[in-house]
């Protein structure tokens, strides 16, 4: 398994400043807000999105301080979506810990998520960069559309790969694309370079979700931080299952339909679905598609000079497809 050691070492001091910025931006006279916010922010995430903001701004030649606040804003947006997602999904675990909604209730999770969204936009307006505000406001709009697209695709056994990728682009990849693009905007890159960073992030974000899709079926709870087969239990159609359904016979598809629509899944049913997916190469196909996307993403950065920032971005991209959680 690859790591992000180069990126983390390169950005160690800047990430400390980002962490301090999180706490500062979470300040509120309502004590529950920083309590819930800090709980989720401290729950063990890899901080991929803030790292991308910092690396892309460095790659773009930016030398000011605004990238610290921007990295915090992007993580706030991500954290807000986690709070809302866990309520929608009825999750009890997040990264191996009790989810915020299981600790403080759905109402608190939704409302603190709303606070984080609102605070993000307040911070962006204060930052004064209209182009960044435009990119991230469009991004959050598309993320909301992605959530609804996923909702209406629940238990849809006829969902194909192209339609699923549309869901993934909107729900997950768009924020990673926006993080990369905004780093470039801070550095005042050319239109060609800004587009390259956006597409790099989009491809990386899709690959990231594809690996999540595979890990949901094969990773242990102790590694992945959530129960195995949770996507299946929630009726979510993800790439390993979509690929297997495209190849299976009608009786197998009927059985999947019965399983995915049941109120509660047994371990035996999850084991059968995992065996079914493996029989049709669903996990391997998903990993291969993720690897292809990452290699394609890395190729886009040839419009930038070779340096340690680009090497760290490549390392982070490789980590996405090698990770176990």
N, C-alpha and C positions, 0 to 999 in steps of 0.2 A: 504494500500500500504506500502510495506517495504521500508526502506531507506538504505543508505550506511554509516550511521553515524559512525559506529565502524571503518570501513576502512579509512574514511576520517579523523577521529580524530587521529587514529594511525599514519597516514602518513602526517599529516598537515605540519610539517616542511620540510619533504622531497619533498612534492608537491610544496611548495613555491620555493624550489631550482630548481625543474623541470621547473616551469613557468619562472623563471629567465633564465634558460638554453635555453628555446624556443627563447626568445628575443635575446640572445647572438648569437644563431645559425642562426637566421634570418638576421643578419647584412649583408648588401650589399651596395656597392657604387651606385647601381641602386635603387632609392628610391621607385619605384613601388613594388619591391619585398617584403620588410618588411611591406609595407602598406597593400598589399593584404594578405600576410601570417598572419599578426597579426589580421586582420579582421576576417579571418576564424577561427584561433585558439581561438579568444575571443568570438566566437558566441554561447557559452553556452553549449558545449559538456560536458559530465560527466567525461571525461578523464579515461574511463574504461581501455583502453590499458596501459597507463602509470601506473595506479594503480596496474594492474596485474603484470607488470614488477617489481615494487617495492615490492609488497607482496610476489611474488614467490622467489625473491632474498633473502628476509628476511627469508622466510620459509626454504630456502636452506642453511641458515647460513652465507650468505655473509655479510661482515662488512666493505667493502671499499666504494669508491665513484662512481665507474663506472656505477652503476645502475641508477644514475641521468641522465647521458648522454644517456644511452641506452633507458630510458623512453622517453626522448625527441626525439630520433631517431624514435622510434616506432610511436609516435604521428605525426611526420613529414610525415612518409610513409602514415599513415591513412589520413592526411590532403591533401596530394597530390592526393590520390584517390578520395576524396570528390570533389576537384576542377575539376578533369577530369570527374567524374560521372555527375556532374551538367551540364557540357557542352553536354555530350552525351545525357542526359535526357531532355535537354532544360528546366531545373528547374529555377524557379523564386524565390523560397524560400528555405532557409536552416536553420533549427531550429528556424523557426518563423521570421527570418530576410531575407532581400533581399540577394539572392545568389551572390557570387562574380562575376559570369559571367553576371548577370543582372546589376551589378554596373559598372564593368570595361570592360565587353565584353568577348567573348569566347577566343579571342587570348591571352589576358592577363592571363586568368584563366589557360589555357593549359600550357603556358610558365612558370608561377610561379609554377604550379604543377611539371613541369619538373625540375625546380630549386630545389624544395624540395626533389624530388627523388635523384637527383645528390648529393645534400648536405648530405643526409642521408648516402649514401655510402662513401662519403669522411670522414664523422665523424666516421663511423664504421672502416674504414681502419686506421684512426688515433688512434682509440681505441686499435687496435692491436690484438683483439681476433679473430683468423681465424675461429673458430667454430661458433661464433655468426655471422660473416660475411657470412659464408656458409648457415646457417639456414635462415637468413633474405634475402639473394639473391635468394635462392630457393623459399622463401615465395612470394617475389614480382613477380617472374616469374609465379607462380601459380595464383596469383591474376589477372595478365593480361590475363591468359588463362580463368579464371572465367568470366571476363568481356566479352570475345568473346563468351564463352558458353552461357551466358545470352542473348547476342545479337542474336545468331542464334536460341534461344528458344523463341524469341518474337512471341506472338500470336499463339503458338503451343498448341492447345487444347488437344493434345495427350501426352503432357509431363507428365510423371508419377513421383511419389514421389521420387523414387530412383535417377532418372536423375536430378530432381530438387535439391536433397541434394548434388549431385556432384557439381552443380553450386554454391550452398551456401558454401560448404567446400572451394572451390577455391576462390570465390569472397570475402567472409566475414570472415569465421571462421579461415582460415589459418593464418591470422595476429594475431588473439587472441591466437591461439595455439603457434605461434612463440614467442609472448610476454612472455607467461608463461614458455616456454621451455628455452628461453634465460636467464630468471631470474635464473633458475636452473643451467644453464651452468656457470653463474657467481659464484655461490656458490659451484661449483665442486661436484654436486650430483652424485650418482651412475647412471648407464645406466637405471636401472629399474625406479628410481625416475624421471629422465629426461623424459623418455617415458610417465610416469604417468602425468607429468605436461603438456606435449604436448597434450595428449588425453583429459585431463581435459579441456584445452583451446579450443580444437576442438569441444567438446560437448557443452561447454558454448557458443561458437561462433555460432553454429547452432541454439541453443535455442534462442540466442539474435536475430538472423534473423527471426526465426519463430514468435517471439513476434512483431517484426517490421511488418511482414506480416499481423498479426491480427490487429494491431493498425491502419494500413493504411486504413482499412475498417470501423473502429468503433470510432477512436479518433477524437475529434474536432481539427480544425486547431490551436486553441489557446493553446491546450495541446501538440499536436504532432509536431508542427512547420512546417507542410506541409499540402497541401490541401488533403482532404479526397478522396480516390480513385485514387491517383496519379499513383500507380503501374498499375492499370487497364487502365488508360488513356495512359500509355506508352507501353501497350501491354505485361506487365510483368506477367508471370504465377507464382503465389505464392501459398503457401500451402493451405490456406483456399479455394481458387478457384479450385485447383487441386483435393482436397478431394471431393468437391461438384460435380465436373464434373464426377468423377468416379461413382457417385451414381445416377445422374440425367437421365431423359429420352432424346431421340434424339432431340425432338423439343426444349427443354430447352437448350441443347448444341448448337443447330443451332442459337438460339437467342443470346447466349453468344458470339458466333463467330461474329455475325453481330455487336454487341456492341463493342467488343474489337478491331475490325478493323476500326471502324468509326473515322473520323478525330477529332471530338470533342464530349465529353460526356456531356449529360445534367444531372442535379441533379436527375431527375426522373429515368434515366437509372442507375445511381449509386445506388439510393435507391432500384431499382429492383434487382440489382446484390447482394447488401447486404442482402436483404430478401431471395434471392435464396441461398446464402451461409449459412445463418442462418437456413433455412429450412432443409438443409442436415448436419447441425452440424459442418460446416467448421471452425468457429471461436473456438468453444469449443475443437474440435479435435486438432487444432493447439496449443492451450494453453496446452492441456494435453501432447502432444508430447514434448513441450518445458520443461514442469515440469519433465517428465520422464528423459529427457536428463540431466537436472541439477542434479537430484538425483543420476543418474549414474555417473556423473562427480565428485560429492562430494565423492562418495565411492572410487574413484581412489586415493584420497589423504590419505588413511589409511596407505600408506607406509611412511608417515611423522608423527612425534610426534604431539600430541595435544598441541596447544599453541594459543596465541592470534592472531598470523599471520594466522593460519589455520581457526580460527573462523571468522576472517575478510574476508577471501576468501570465506567461506561458505555464509556469509552475502551478499557479492557482487554477488555471484551466485544466491541466492534467490531473490535479487533485480531485476535481469535480467528478471525473469518471473512474477514479480509483478508490474513492472513499467507501467506508463501511457504514457511515452514519452522516 
